Every structure is written in structure tokens, then in C-alpha cells.
Amino acid sequence: MDDILILTTGGTIDKLYFDALSEYQVGDSVVTRLLAIARVAAPVRIVELMRKDSLELTPADRAAIRAAVVEAGEARIIITHGTDTMVETAGALADIANKRIALAGALAPARFSDSDAAFNLGMAMATVQTAPPGVWICMNGTVFAGERVRKDRAAGIFVAC
């Protein structure tokens, strides 16, 4: 079995909140801890690309994400990403052939007990092992085609479109 590459970019999944009155900051990636808790046995390689809220991602950042995917020796790639511009990044990766790419994030930080982060990461792990090549978004217990999904901010979910 080929290794799975996990690229971390920041987003809510990795956010830290110090108290109710403070602003957040994107902290160290929680991916290693989440994989250990889930007892994931699949071989993975984790690369931190950046620590940014997805609203702060620039075209240069998306180009860096794309370059990392294109240059990767792995054909199965998970990208942890903020949810606000996840669809935009999926679009920037849409024409990459022969790779299974899954983007996953969280609507609540992984450090919170009621976070969806672990579940979404688990969905992404399954997706890159079973889905056909393409770009997928794994959120809300659903695997969406990257070019046919949008975030419904009012409802706090992703929906097919």
C-alpha cells in the first residue's frame, strides 16, 4: 500500500482559543494526535505547509498547496484546510490527474470535545483509500465532489450543488 500524504494548512481544525475574550491563533497541527487516538495503521507522511485561517490564504498560498500536491510522490493526499475557502482550493486542484485528493477541516477546533475534526479526518482517510482519482471534500459525514459543493454558512454545513 502506498503512503498517504497529509498536508496541513491551518484553519479551524488547528485553532487555539485561550479564553472567551481572546482572539484565536492557529496552533500546531493536531493531525498526529488525531491519527494516534484513532489508531490509524495506514502509513502516513505529514507535512505542515502553513498555519493560516483559510480566509487569509492568498493565490500564492494556493499555488504552494498545488505545487506540493503535484510534486508529491504519493497518489493519495489529504489536505487539512479551513472551511471558508476549502471549495476554492479544491477548484485550484481540480485538473491534477491520477491522484486522490481529499480536503477536510472542522467547524469547531479539534481541541474542543464536540469537534467534528476527527470524524472529518477519518472520512478523508477512507476517501483517499477507496474513491477514484479526483478532488473530494469530506465534511458533515459526506464525501462531496470538489467541484459540486458549497459551504452553507448560515446552516454551518456543506451542501452539494
N, C-alpha and C positions, 0 to 999 in steps of 0.2 A: 504494500500500500504506500502510495506517495505521501509525503508530509503535507500538512496543511499549514499555510502561512496565515498568520493573523497580524494585520496591520492596525495599529491603534492611532486614532487621530484626535481623541478627546471627546467632547460632548458630555451630555448629562450623565452618561454611564460612569464617567470618571470624576464627576464633580464632588467637591468638598464644600460643606456648609459648616461654619463654625458656631453660629447661633442664629436665632430668628431675625436678628437685625443686621447681620453682616451680608456682604456680597459673597457669591461663590467664587471658587477658583477651580480650575481643572487640575486635579492631582495626578499622582502616579496611576498607571493603568491597573485596573482590578482584574484584568483577564486571567492572569496566572492564578490568582486566588479562586476565581470562579471555576476554572477548569479543575483545580485541585479538589474543591468541595464536591464537584460533580463526578470525581474520579474518572476523568476522561483519560482513556488509554491510547487514543489515536496520537500518532506523533505530530507535534506542532512546533512551529518556529514563530516566535513573537517578535515583531519589530515595531518600536514606537516611532511613528513618523512625525507626530506633532501633538501638542496639547492645546487644542483650541475649541471654543464653542463653535458649532457649525455656522452660526451667523457671522463669525469673524473670518471664515475661510475665504481666501482670495482665488482668483484664477490661477495664480502661481502655485497655491497650495493644491488645487485640484490637479494641476499638471504634475506635481510631485507625486500625488497619490497614483495617478495614471501611470507615470513612469515606473513606480515601484511595482505595480501590477504587471506591466508589460515585461519588465526586466526579471521578474521572479522566475526561478526555476520550477516552482510549484505550479500545478494546474488548478489547485483548489485554494481559494483565497477568501478569508473573512476580513471585513473592514469594520471596526467599531467606529461609530460616527454619531454625531449629534443628529437629532431627528428633524430639525427645522430645514436643513438643506440636503438631507440624505438623497432625496429624489434627484436633485441637481447633480450630485456627484455620480449617482447611478447613470445618469444620462451621459456624463463625460467618459464613462467606461463602456458604454453600450456596444461599440464596434470592435471590442477586443475579442478575438476568436480563440476557441479551444481552451477556455478557462471557465471554471465555475466560480463565480464571484458572488458572495453574499454580504450584504450590508446589514448590520444590526446595531441597535442602540437601546436607549431606555428613556422612558418618560419620567422616571424617578431614579435618582442616583443609586448605583449598585450598593453603596454603603447603607442605604435605607432598608429596613426589614421588609417593607412592602414593595420593593423594586421589581420591575419586570425584566431587569437586566439579565439575570441568569437564564431565564426561560428563553429570551430572545437570542442569546448567545448559543444556547442549546439547539434552537431551531436552525441557526446558521450552520452549526456543526453538522447537523443532519442534512441540510440542504446541499452543502458542498460535497457531501459523500454520495448523494443519491440523485440530484437534479441533473438535467442535461446542461451542457455548457451555456453560459449566459450570465446575465446580471440579475440578481434576486434581492429583494428586500424582505427581511424576516422581522416582523413586528406583529404584536397583538395575536399571537398564535396562528398566524397566516404567513404563507410564503407568496409574495407578490412578484410578478414580473416587473423588473425595474422601470420599464417604460410605461407601465399601465397602473400606476399607483399615485396617490397623493396623500398628504397629511391633512386630516380634518382637525385643525387646531381647536375649534370650539368643542368637539367631542373628545379630543385627546386620543385619537386613533388614526390608523392608516386605513384607507379605503381604496378599492380597485376603481379605476376609471377607464 
